[in-house]
Amino acid sequence: MSSLGKMKKSKRSRRDKKQNRRRKNLMSARSTEPAVEFFAALGEPGKPAPKKSV
């Protein structure tokens, strides 16, 4: 393989790895809710939890 072909292949490989990492980072950015949203249904600290309406 010529050196130009090897450079292109390695550059393409790096670019693909970076794209996959960026995609996964974006996907995982909101995989879990922040603590504020997670505990919002429990009400404010030190006060009784709100009653559920049926």
Secondary structure, DSSP 8 states (H G I E B T S, - for coil): --HHHHHHHHHHHHHHHHHHHHHHHHHHTTSS--HHHHTGGG-STTS-------
